[in-house]
Amino acid sequence: MKQILLDSTELSTRLNRLNSALKNPWEVVDQKLHKIFVFKNFIQAFGFMTQGAIAAEKMNHHPQWSNVYKTVEINLTTHESGGITTLDFELAQMMEQFSGDPRDAKAAPLN
């Protein structure tokens, strides 16, 4: 099922809701939902990516991401829709839960 692009008002509202309890916020960069996570070491970064990969596969929604040592950079967009949709925010919130930072895991529900 094709996802509907979020208009600028809805995008702003969802971004504010997602970031409401985060110390390191998500932002929109090049029309993608973007965030850089920095972990204590490579093992934590890789564990985070493993959890994210399992969730993404279940959603059939795969992130653009890269990992260098303890840093994971994520860009989310719904390719078939050509931009950011609710699916990107759902995956972003799951990523926050996997990040291991209790402050970041308490983001407000996106619904």
C-alpha positions in Angstrom: 0.0 0.0 0.0 1.4 3.3 -1.0 2.0 5.8 1.8 0.8 9.4 1.5 3.4 12.1 1.8 3.1 14.3 4.9 2.4 18.0 4.2 4.6 20.6 5.9 2.2 21.1 8.8 1.8 17.4 9.5 5.5 16.9 9.1 6.3 19.7 11.6 3.7 18.4 14.1 5.0 14.8 14.0 8.7 16.0 14.2 7.9 18.1 17.3 6.0 15.1 18.8 8.9 12.7 18.1 11.5 15.1 19.5 9.5 16.2 22.5 11.5 14.0 25.0 14.7 13.6 23.1 18.0 15.1 24.0 19.3 14.7 20.5 16.5 15.5 18.1 15.7 14.2 14.6 15.7 16.8 11.8 14.7 17.0 8.2 17.8 17.0 5.9 17.5 16.8 2.2 13.9 15.8 2.5 14.7 12.9 4.7 14.2 12.3 8.4 17.8 12.4 9.7 19.6 11.6 13.0 23.1 10.6 14.1 23.3 8.2 17.0 26.6 7.8 18.9 27.1 4.8 21.2 29.7 3.8 23.7 31.4 1.4 21.3 31.0 -0.6 18.1 29.2 -3.5 19.8 26.4 -1.2 21.0 26.1 0.5 17.6 26.0 -2.9 15.9 23.4 -4.2 18.4 21.2 -1.1 17.7 21.5 -1.7 14.0 20.6 -5.4 14.4 17.4 -4.5 16.3 16.6 -1.8 13.7 17.2 -4.2 10.9 14.7 -6.7 12.3 12.1 -4.1 12.9 12.6 -2.6 9.4 12.3 -6.0 7.8 9.0 -6.7 9.6 7.7 -3.3 8.4 9.2 -3.8 4.9 10.6 -0.3 5.3 14.4 -0.1 5.1 16.5 2.8 6.3 19.4 4.4 4.6 22.1 4.2 7.2 25.8 3.9 7.7 28.0 2.8 10.6 31.5 3.9 11.4 32.8 2.5 14.7 30.3 3.7 17.3 28.4 6.1 15.1 25.2 5.3 13.2 23.8 7.8 10.7 20.2 7.3 9.7 18.1 8.9 6.9 14.5 7.8 6.5 12.3 8.4 3.5 9.6 6.4 1.8 11.0 5.9 -1.6 7.8 4.8 -3.4 6.1 7.9 -2.1 9.0 10.3 -2.8 9.4 11.7 0.7 8.6 11.4 4.3 5.5 9.5 5.4 4.1 8.2 8.7 6.0 5.0 8.1 9.3 7.0 8.5 8.1 8.3 11.9 7.1 4.9 13.0 10.5 3.5 12.3 12.2 6.5 13.8 10.3 6.0 17.1 11.3 2.3 17.1 14.9 3.4 16.6 14.7 5.6 19.6 13.5 2.6 21.7 16.4 0.6 20.5 18.9 3.3 21.2 19.2 2.5 24.8 19.0 6.1 26.1 16.0 6.2 28.5 15.5 9.9 27.8 15.2 9.2 24.1 13.0 6.1 24.5 10.2 8.2 26.1 9.3 10.1 22.9 5.6 10.9 22.8 3.4 8.5 20.8 3.1 9.5 17.2 -0.5 8.6 16.7 
